[in-house]
Amino acid sequence: MLPRRATLEVLGALLLAGAALPVGAAALMSPASSGRSAKAPPAQASVLLHEHVSSSGVFDVWVRIESAATSKSVVDLEIGSHTRRAANLVPGRRTVVRVRLPIHGHSLTIRAFAGRATPALHVTLLRVPPAKPRTRASSGGSAGSSPSGGSSGSPPSTGSTGSSGAAGSTGSSSSSSPSGSSGPPTITLPAGFAAVAVYPTLAEDFEFTGASLPSDWAAGNDFNWGYAATEWMGSQVSMTGSSASLTAIRQTTNGFPYESGWLSTSGGYSFQYGMVDYRAKMPAGQGLWSGLWMINPGYPTTGEIDIAEQLLGNLRTVYGSAHAWNGNTQLWGETQTGTLTSDATGWHDYQLIWQPGLLTWAIDGVAYAQYSKAQATAAGQTWPFDTEPMYLIADLAVAGPNEWGGPPNAATVLPASMQLQYVKIWQ
């Protein structure tokens, strides 16, 4: 990845199966009228970028925008044939617009129109491999059927949208596992929870116990993706022989005061429906913010499921969330909490059962939260979780002063590392 700076700053990158490929980026200042789309509003400043790729294909394209305006501003983007608007950009903050599109002829044109001041753009491209048959949801079993004992979209019988079962409690019903120790984890459901689908087949077993990352996983490199204080660097991901280590350090890069580690299966593996089982342990420290989550390839225009987020100044609370997005606007978000029986610095299994119309979150085999399509619909909300496959992400962020959980304090020890041992997908 080669940074280039002219009157504005441009960063171009292209990855193929985790390896860098040749990329070129040229930034040209152009008059406001030059090349303007009929959809673009009158603008005082515009930017024209040409990103060159080594071969044609389908790519995920991230455009990170930093506004130079002194007050809230609007930037309109043309990314190939796609148009996007980044509205209400706050001075000193960055936002990310993402699209998936085919690139032909070894070139992608990106135009930005700003109403107040020329923005700085950082561009990252990631090739999307052809879909693999093994990533498809199982056509058999209960993946597409209603779980026994209730509708797959039914809310808990208590009528609560956020009733959390106490971690470690035993409920009136639980999922069953196939005979034999090789079956999926058994999930205990507290009283009042809807029955869940059983996914008996181990579709993927990503073990982070070797000398390199499992196939389909790649480390984020030199990008930020909208976080206020953390730049994701591949150098902050290492293999210990028993886990992958994601390490946060104090290191200013591209204007961000911290570097840390990010892993994802973007462009490598996605799936629809099943049980996800992350095994991980976390560092302690105010301002440290861990995430185990999933998004649609069209994010942030579709859905996000947070399997487990933790603000690591509090080592016992886990947050499970679902969000629906339309561009950079959150349409709605549902967040519920669970409690660990022992703190997050030890190994725990963070689990999600994703079935049609229903999400169920669990810690160490005990469910603590559910949210259903029926509940979302009753609240006038969309439900973007039954539309397309999702891919997996694990990260350790350091929060900025205005971010969730707040920044580190004098007692926060850095470097700090999150360890990921495995991710299993049952379908």
N, C-alpha and C positions, 0 to 999 in steps of 0.2 A: 504494500500500500504506500503510495507516494504522495505526500502532501504537496500542493502547489499553491502559491499565493501570488496574486496580482493585485488589482485594485480591490478585489474581493477574494475571499478564501474559499477554495474548492478542495474537497477530498474525494478521490475516486478509488473504489476497490472492487475487485471481482474475485470470487472464490468458486472453485469447482471441487466438490467432494473434500472440502477442507484444505485444498491446496491453492496457492495464489496462481493466477494466470495473468498474462500481460493485459494491462489496462492503460489507457491514456485519457487525460482530461484536459480540456482547454476552456478557459473562462474568457469570454469576450464581453466587454461593455458595449452595449448597443443603444442607440437612441430609443426613446420610449415608443416611437411609432414603428420601429423596425421589427418585422416579423410578428406583430401583435395579432393575436387571435381576436375574432369578432366578439368572443365571450369575455375577453379581458376588460376590466374597467379602466378608465383613464388613469395613467400611472406617471409618476415623476421619475421612476427608476425601473429599469428592467435588466435582466440577466439572461444570457444565452449560453448554455453549456452543451458541448458535444462529448458524450461518453463513448469511447471506442472499445469494442469487445472482440475477442479473438475468433468467435464463431457465433452463428445464429442459435437461437433457442428461446426457452421461456425463462424469465428471470423475476425474482422478487427485487424490487427497487425501493430503497429507503432514501428519502430526501430529508435531511435534517436542516432546519431553518433557524437561523439566528437573526432577529430583527435588529437593525441599527437605529430604528426610530427611538425617540425619547419618550413616547407614550404608546399606548396600545395601537396595534396596526394590523393591516390585512395584507396577506400575500396570496396571489393567485398563481397556480402552477399549471403548466402543460407538460405532462410526462408522456412523451410519445403521443398517442391518441387520447390519453386520459387527462381530464381536468380535475383539479382539486383546489380547495380554498383552505388556507390556514388563517383563521380569524382570531382577533383579540390576542395577538402575540404580545407578551409582556417584555419590556426592555430588560436585557440581561438574561432572559430565559430562552430555551430552545424547544422546538417542537419537531415532531417527525410525521411525515406523510409517507404512506407506503402503498404501493400498487404491485400487482402481478400482471405481467404482459409479455407477449412475444417480441423479441428483437430480431429483426432481419437486416441483412446488409451490413452487419458488423458496426452499427452505429445507433445511438439513442440520443434524441434531442430533448433537452429540458429547458423550458422557458419559465421565468419567474417575473411577475409583475407586482411591484410594491407601490402602494399609494403614498408613502412618505419618505422612506430612505432605502437605499440598496441593501438587500439582505445578504448575509453570508450563507452559502449552501454547502453541505457536505453530502456526497452521494455514495451509497454503498449498493452494489449489485451482487446477488447470489443466484447462481444458476439453479433451476428446479429440475431435478432428474425426472425421467419418465416414471409414471406411477408403477409401483411394484405390486403384483397380485397379492402378496402377503400382507399388505397394509390395509386391505379391505376388511370391513367388519364381517364377522361370521354370519352366514346366511341361515345357520341353524340355531338351535338352542333357544334361549329366551331373549336374545339381543333385540329383536324387534317386536316381542310379544309382551303382553301385560304380565307382570309378576303375579304369582299366585297370591290370592288373598286381597287383591285390590288392583285398581287401574294404575298403569305406569305413570300417569300424570296426576295422580291424586295427591293432595296435600296431606300432611299429618292429620289424623282424625280429630286432634284437639282444635284444629282450625288456626293454629299459630303458624306464622311464617318464620319464626326464629326460635322456636323452643329448642333449647340445647339439652341433650341428655348429659348427665354427669359422666365425665370420663371414667371408665372402669365399671360403670353401672350395668346391670343386667336388665334387659327389657323383656317385653312380652313376646317378642318374636325375633328371629335372627335369620340371616341367610344360611343356607346349608352349603357344605362343600362336598365334592365327590369323595368316594371312599379312597383311602390312601393318603399318605403324607405329602404326595406331590401335587395335591389339588390347591386351589386358590385359598387365600386367607378367609377364615370365617368372620363375618362382620356381625357383631352384636348390635341389635337395634333397641334403643330405649322404648318404653311404652309410648304409644301414640304415633310412632313413626310408620310411614307406609312401607309395605313389603318391597324388597328390592329384587332385581333380576340377578340370576346366578350366571356367571361367565366362567365356564369350567376349563377352557383351553388356554395354556400359556402361549400366547401368540408371539411375544417378544420378551427376551430376558437380557437386558443390557447390564452387563457386569463391569464395574469400573475398577477391576482388580488387576489389570494387566499393566504393561508398560506404555500403552497408548490408549486413546479413547476408543470405545466401541464403534463399530461401523454405524454410520448414519448420524453420529454426533460430531459437532464442530464447536470450537471455541470462538466467542465473539472477539473481534480484533479491531481496535481503534475506532469505536463508534459509541454513541451515548444513548440514543433512542429516547430522548426526552427526559431523562433523569437530570435533576438539578445539579448534582455534585459528583457523579461517578462516570468515569470513562471506562468502557469495557475493553480489556486488553487480553489477547491470547496468552501473553507472558504471565498472567496471573492465574492460569490454570495449569496444574501439574498433576502427575500421577505418582502416588505414594507406594504403589504395589498392592495396597488394600483398598484404595478409594481414589476418587478424583478430588483434588483440593482446589477450592476457589478462594483466593486470598485477596483481601482488601488492604491497601497500603496508602500512606500519605505520599502522593506523587502528583504534581500538577501536570496535566496533559491536555492539550487543546483547550486550555482555560478552565478545566475541571480540577478541583483540588485533590481528588482521590482516583486511584485505579482499582479495579477489582475484576473478578472472574465471572464469565457468562458462558453457559453451554446450551445448545439447542439442537433439535433435529430438523430445523427449517431446511427444506430442500432435500432432506434425506429420508425422513419417516413421518408419516401422519396416519391417523386411524380415526374411526368413528365408532363409538360405544364400547364399553367394557369397563373393567376395573383397572385403575392405575395405582401402583404401589411403589412409592419412593422410599428408600431407606437412607437416612441422612442424620448427621449431627451438626450442631451449630456452635459458633463461638458466642461468648457473652460480651455485651458492651452496648451502652447507650449510643444510638445513632446507627447501629448495624441493623440491616433490614434484609431478611432472606426471603426468597421466593421460589416456589415450586409450582409451575403453572402451565397453561395451555392456551393457544390462540388459533383462530382460523387463519388460513393464508391471506385472507382479505383484510385482516386487522390493520388499522383500527376502524374499519367500516362494518365489522360484524361482532363476534363475541369473544369473550375472555373468561376463562375459568381458573381461579386461583385455588389450587389444591391445598396449599398451606403457605401463609405468609406469617412471619414473626418479626416483631419489633424487639430486638434482643437485649434491650434494657429490662425486659420482662420475660423470663425464661420459661414460664409455665403456660402462657396464653398463645393459642394458635388461631389464625383467622382463615376461614374458608369463604370465598366470595365468587359471585358471578356478576359479570358486567356486560351490557349491550352498548355498542358504540356506533356513532354515525360520524365518520371522520374523526376530528379531535373533540367531539362533543359526546359526553357520556349520557346516553338516554336514560339509563337506570343502573343501579348497583345494589346488590343484596350481599351483606356481609354478616356472618355469624361466627361465634367464638366457641372454641373448645379448650379444655384444660388438660395439660400433660400431668400424669401421675408422678413423673420425675422430670427434672428440668431438661431443656433442649440441648445441653452440652453432651448428653448421652445419646446413643443410637435410638431412633424411633422410626416407625413406619407411618408414613403420611399417605392416606388412601382416599380415592374418589371412585364412586360407582357412577358412571355416566351411562344412562339408558334413555330411550326415547321419552321425553317429557318429564324427566326427574333426575335431579342431582343429589347425591348423598355423600357427605364428607365424614371421614373417620380418622381416628388416631389409634395406632396399635390395635386395630381390629374392633374398636368401639365407635359406633357412629355418634356424632354430636350435632349434626345439622342436616337439613334437607330443604330443598326448594324445588317447586314444580312448575311446569308450564301452566297448569290450572291456576296456581296462585298468581303467576305473572300476568296471565290474561285477565284475571279478576281485578287486578290493579291497573289495568289499561296498558300493560307493558308488552313489548315484543319478546320473542323467544328465539334467539339466533343459534341455539345449540343443537338443533336437529337438521341443519342445512348442509354441512360439509365436514370433512375430517379436520382434525386439529393436530398441531405438532407440539412438542414438549420443550420446556425451558427450565433451567435451574440457574439462579444467580444469587450473589451476595452484594447488596448495594450499601453505600454509605449515604445517609440522608443529608440533604441540605437544610438550612434554617427554616424554610417554609414547606418542607415535605413531611409526609406522614411519619410520626415518631420523633421528629426533630433531629438535630445534628449531634455528633459526638460531644462528650464533655471531657473534663480533665482526667476522669477515671477510665476512659475508653482506651484500651490497649490495642495498638496497631503495630505490626501486621496482625490480622485476624483471619482465620480460615474456616470455611464451611466444608464439610466432607460429604461426598456422595458415594454410596457403596453400590447401589443398584437401582434400576427402574424396571419393573415388570409390568407387562400389559396382558391382562386376561380377557379373553373374548369367548 
